[in-house]
Amino acid sequence: MRQAVLRAPRSLDLAEVPVPLPGRGEVVVRIRASLTCGTDLKTYRRGHPRLPFGPFGHEAAGDIAAVGDEVRGFAVGQAVVFMPTAPCGRCGACSRGRENLCETLFDDIAVGTYGEAVRLPARVVRRHLFPKPATLSYVEAAFLEPLACVVHGWRRLGPGGGARVAVVGVGPIGLLHIREAVRRSHEVVAVGRRPAALALAAQAGASHTIDAARGDPGEALRARWRGGPDLVIECTGSADVWKAAPSWVAGGGRVLLFGGLSGGAPAEFDATRLHYGEVDLIAAFHYCTADVLEALHLLASGTLRPGDLITAARPLDAIVEVFHDLDRGLGSKYAILPQPLLAVGPSPVWSPRRGDGSPWR
């Protein structure tokens, strides 16, 4: 079968590899749709601190192609959506309810969704494999993983803390954060650099947008809200934004550090601002099963419909070109379709306008 393999930074190719076979408790899923993401783009550019180079991609939905021994409740041909990881349930972090910090989280991970099939480890099958809701296309269902991460970020924030929210970075993750903030009845200002992305932020519900290329975002935020926002959600993965965000938030406010930096990168903060301004820094990483279930409900119920965040649908053969485009800032989130015609589900959101790779709406 065909499989995209990342061999080194910016060294991606489409290889012929053996079709995976399921072991005990495992399943093999034939990929119908896989989505690009910011994490994959950063991995493409510089590698990943937790994962080696190799099979590439982790957001996907498809059909079960093979079932291993001792698998119950799933059958060949069934449409499914899955998460790439699942906790062990036995380590110290899991025993404290911090499943996203499981000590063996990355020992068994389902990567390689930019391909025609992927093998799901037994722990993923037990905890994070789900029938695809009939209301969702395969493309929409594949948003489960990024949305679960966003839900986890909001769970980390907890209730309260004010209703003025600034989302910094308006890629797909930032846009999902905007939609979740609006769903929670917060007023949202979006901060970004690309006019097209800021326009999408306004469509997602941001009441105001700030072009960070035209001046100091902190001054613009304070001009919009006296004292600044109650919450800043950092979605850029930029050390400069990490450093600046505590000065943008109002006194007593919070900063959600959502966009990860490169492995080992130092982060600087103004200690005076943190201490005398009582600014809370909150980190968010990955997801727990509760986050996954909430995200699945938001998608299946139609509460959040993220299909319009897709820049374009492209065939698997174009995967190298897609990452060249992403690396140059062309588009933000692509749907990779090994079998394009089969990727369209019952949802009216996903009807291809034409088959030349242009955006689907």
C-alpha positions in Angstrom: 0.0 0.0 0.0 1.0 3.7 -0.2 2.3 5.4 2.9 3.7 8.9 3.5 7.0 8.6 5.4 8.8 11.6 7.0 12.5 10.6 7.0 14.0 13.9 8.2 13.0 17.5 8.5 11.4 18.5 5.1 12.2 15.0 3.7 8.8 13.5 3.0 8.0 10.9 0.3 5.2 8.5 -0.6 6.5 4.9 -0.2 5.2 1.4 -1.0 5.0 -0.5 2.3 3.4 -3.8 3.4 -0.3 -3.7 4.4 -0.5 -3.8 8.2 -2.0 -6.9 9.9 -3.9 -6.7 13.2 -2.5 -8.4 16.3 -4.5 -9.5 19.3 -6.9 -6.8 20.3 -6.0 -4.7 17.3 -7.8 -3.5 14.1 -6.6 -2.2 10.8 -8.5 0.8 9.4 -8.7 1.7 5.8 -8.3 5.5 5.7 -11.0 7.5 4.0 -9.9 10.9 5.1 -6.9 12.3 7.0 -6.3 15.9 8.0 -3.2 17.9 8.1 -2.5 19.9 11.3 -0.2 22.4 12.9 1.6 19.6 14.9 2.4 17.7 11.7 3.6 20.9 10.1 6.0 21.6 13.0 7.1 18.0 12.9 7.7 18.3 9.1 9.9 21.3 9.8 11.9 20.3 12.8 10.9 16.8 14.1 8.9 16.0 17.2 10.3 15.7 20.8 8.2 12.6 21.5 8.1 10.7 18.2 10.8 9.4 15.8 10.6 10.1 12.1 8.7 7.6 10.1 5.0 7.0 9.1 3.2 10.4 9.1 -0.2 11.7 10.1 -2.6 11.1 13.0 -6.0 12.8 12.4 -8.3 10.4 10.4 -11.5 8.4 10.0 -12.1 5.3 7.8 -13.5 1.8 7.6 -12.4 -1.3 9.5 -10.5 -3.5 7.1 -9.3 -6.3 9.4 -10.0 -7.3 13.0 -7.7 -9.1 15.3 -8.5 -11.8 17.9 -10.4 -10.7 21.0 -11.8 -7.6 19.5 -15.5 -7.2 20.4 -18.0 -4.7 19.1 -16.4 -3.9 15.8 -16.6 -5.6 12.4 -15.0 -5.4 9.0 -16.6 -2.6 6.9 -17.7 -0.6 9.8 -17.1 3.2 9.5 -15.1 4.4 12.5 -13.2 7.4 13.9 -10.3 7.0 16.3 -7.7 8.8 18.4 -4.0 8.2 17.9 -3.3 7.4 21.5 -4.9 6.0 24.6 -3.7 5.9 28.3 -2.5 2.7 29.9 -4.8 3.2 33.0 -2.1 1.8 35.4 0.7 4.3 35.8 0.9 7.1 38.4 -0.4 9.8 36.1 -3.4 7.6 35.1 -4.2 6.8 38.7 -4.4 10.5 39.5 -6.8 11.1 36.6 -4.2 12.7 34.4 -4.5 10.3 31.5 -3.1 12.9 29.1 0.2 12.6 31.0 0.3 8.7 30.9 3.9 7.6 31.3 3.6 5.2 28.3 1.3 7.4 26.2 3.6 7.3 23.1 4.7 3.8 23.4 1.7 2.6 21.4 0.6 5.3 19.0 -1.4 5.0 15.7 0.5 7.2 13.3 0.7 6.9 9.5 -2.8 8.1 8.5 -1.4 9.8 5.4 -1.7 6.3 3.8 -4.2 3.8 2.7 -4.4 1.9 6.0 -3.3 2.2 9.6 -3.0 -0.4 12.5 -4.6 0.6 15.7 -3.0 -0.7 18.9 -5.1 -2.7 21.3 -5.2 0.1 23.9 -6.6 2.5 21.3 -9.2 0.0 20.3 -10.3 -0.5 23.9 -10.6 3.2 24.7 -10.6 5.5 21.7 -12.1 3.7 18.7 -15.7 4.8 18.0 -18.4 4.1 15.3 -18.5 7.1 13.0 -21.7 9.0 13.6 -24.0 8.8 10.6 -24.5 12.5 10.7 -20.8 13.1 9.9 -18.7 12.8 6.8 -15.3 11.1 7.2 -13.6 14.5 6.9 -15.7 16.0 9.6 -15.3 13.0 11.9 -11.5 13.3 11.5 -11.7 16.6 13.5 -12.3 14.5 16.6 -8.6 14.6 17.7 -8.0 18.4 17.4 -11.3 19.2 18.9 -10.6 16.9 21.9 -7.4 18.8 22.5 -9.3 22.1 22.4 -11.9 20.7 24.8 -9.1 19.6 27.1 -7.7 23.2 27.1 -11.0 24.6 28.2 -11.3 21.9 30.9 -7.9 23.0 32.2 -9.2 26.5 32.5 -12.3 25.5 34.5 -15.3 27.7 35.1 -15.4 31.4 35.6 -12.5 33.8 35.1 -14.3 36.4 33.0 -15.8 36.5 29.6 -13.4 38.6 27.5 -11.2 36.2 25.5 -8.4 36.9 23.1 -7.3 34.1 20.8 -3.8 34.6 19.4 -3.2 32.7 16.2 -6.0 32.0 13.8 -5.0 28.7 12.2 -7.5 25.8 12.5 -6.8 25.3 16.2 -7.3 29.0 16.9 -10.5 28.9 15.0 -11.8 25.9 17.0 -10.9 27.8 20.2 -12.9 30.8 18.9 -16.0 28.6 18.2 -15.7 27.0 21.6 -15.4 30.4 23.3 -18.5 31.7 21.4 -20.4 28.5 22.3 -19.6 29.3 26.0 -21.0 32.9 25.4 -17.7 34.7 25.7 -16.8 37.8 23.7 -13.8 36.9 21.5 -11.2 39.0 19.8 -8.9 37.2 17.3 -5.3 38.2 16.8 -3.4 37.1 13.7 -1.3 38.2 10.8 -3.1 36.8 7.6 -6.1 38.8 6.4 -7.8 35.7 5.0 -7.4 33.9 8.4 -8.7 36.9 10.3 -11.7 36.9 8.0 -12.3 33.2 8.9 -12.0 34.2 12.6 -14.8 36.8 12.1 -16.9 34.1 10.4 -16.2 31.8 13.4 -17.7 34.3 15.7 -14.9 36.7 16.8 -16.5 40.1 17.4 -13.3 42.0 16.5 -10.0 41.1 14.8 -6.5 42.5 15.3 -3.8 42.4 12.6 -0.6 41.7 14.6 1.5 42.9 11.7 0.2 46.4 12.1 1.2 47.2 15.6 1.4 46.0 19.2 -1.5 43.5 19.9 -1.4 44.4 23.6 -2.1 48.0 22.9 -4.9 47.1 20.5 -6.4 44.7 23.1 -6.3 47.3 25.8 -8.0 49.8 23.5 -10.7 47.3 22.9 -11.1 46.3 26.5 -10.2 48.5 29.4 -7.2 46.7 31.1 -7.1 44.0 28.5 -8.8 40.6 28.1 -9.6 38.2 31.0 -8.1 35.3 29.1 -5.5 35.0 26.3 -5.3 31.7 24.5 -1.9 31.3 22.8 -2.2 29.2 19.6 0.9 30.2 17.7 3.6 28.1 19.3 5.9 31.2 19.2 8.3 31.9 22.1 7.8 35.6 21.5 4.1 35.4 21.9 4.5 33.2 25.0 6.7 36.0 26.5 4.4 38.8 25.6 1.0 37.2 26.4 1.1 37.9 30.2 1.5 41.6 29.5 -1.6 41.6 27.2 -4.0 40.0 29.7 -5.7 42.1 32.4 -4.6 42.0 36.0 -5.9 38.8 37.6 -6.2 37.2 34.2 -5.1 34.0 32.7 -3.0 32.8 29.8 -3.6 29.4 28.2 -0.3 28.2 26.7 -1.8 25.9 24.0 0.7 26.2 21.1 3.7 24.1 22.0 7.3 25.2 21.4 10.1 23.1 20.0 11.7 20.5 22.3 13.9 22.1 24.9 13.0 25.7 24.0 13.3 28.1 26.9 10.5 30.5 27.7 10.9 33.9 29.4 8.3 35.7 31.5 8.3 39.0 33.3 8.3 37.9 36.9 7.0 41.3 38.1 4.0 41.1 35.8 3.2 37.5 37.0 3.6 38.3 40.7 2.1 41.7 41.1 -0.5 41.3 38.4 -1.5 37.8 39.7 -1.4 36.5 36.1 -1.9 32.7 35.9 -0.1 30.7 33.3 -1.9 27.5 32.4 -0.5 24.8 30.1 -2.6 22.3 28.1 -1.4 19.2 26.4 -3.2 16.4 24.6 -6.6 15.0 25.9 -8.2 12.7 28.3 -11.0 10.2 27.5 -13.6 12.6 28.9 -12.4 15.3 26.5 -12.7 12.8 23.6 -16.3 11.9 24.5 -17.3 15.5 24.8 -15.7 16.4 21.5 -17.5 13.4 19.8 -20.8 14.7 21.2 -20.2 18.2 19.9 -19.5 16.9 16.4 -22.2 14.3 16.3 -24.9 16.7 17.6 -23.9 19.3 15.1 -23.1 21.8 17.8 -19.7 22.4 16.2 -19.4 21.9 12.4 -15.8 22.4 11.5 -15.9 21.3 7.8 -15.5 24.8 6.5 -12.0 25.0 8.1 -10.7 22.8 5.3 -8.6 24.7 2.8 -9.0 22.0 0.1 -9.3 18.2 -0.4 -6.3 16.6 -2.1 -5.5 13.0 -3.1 -2.9 11.0 -1.2 -0.6 11.3 -4.3 -0.3 15.0 -3.6 0.9 14.7 0.1 4.4 16.0 -0.6 3.0 19.0 -2.5 0.5 19.7 0.3 3.3 20.0 2.9 5.4 22.2 0.5 2.3 24.5 0.3 1.8 24.5 4.1 5.4 25.2 4.7 5.1 28.3 2.4 1.9 29.5 4.2 -0.4 28.4 1.4 -3.6 27.1 3.1 -4.0 25.9 6.7 -5.7 22.6 6.8 -6.1 20.0 4.0 -8.1 16.9 3.8 -6.0 14.0 2.3 -8.3 11.5 0.6 -6.9 8.1 -0.5 -10.3 7.3 -2.1 -11.8 10.8 -2.7 -15.3 9.7 -3.8 -15.8 7.5 -0.7 -14.8 10.3 1.7 -18.1 12.1 1.2 -20.6 11.2 3.9 -24.3 12.1 4.3 -23.6 15.6 5.6 -24.5 18.4 3.1 -21.3 20.3 4.2 -19.2 17.9 2.2 -20.3 18.0 -1.4 -17.3 18.6 -3.7 -17.8 21.6 -6.0 -15.3 20.2 -8.5 -12.6 17.6 -8.4 -9.6 19.8 -9.0 -8.5 20.2 -5.4 -10.3 23.4 -4.9 -12.0 24.1 -1.5 -15.1 22.0 -0.5 -17.9 23.9 1.2 
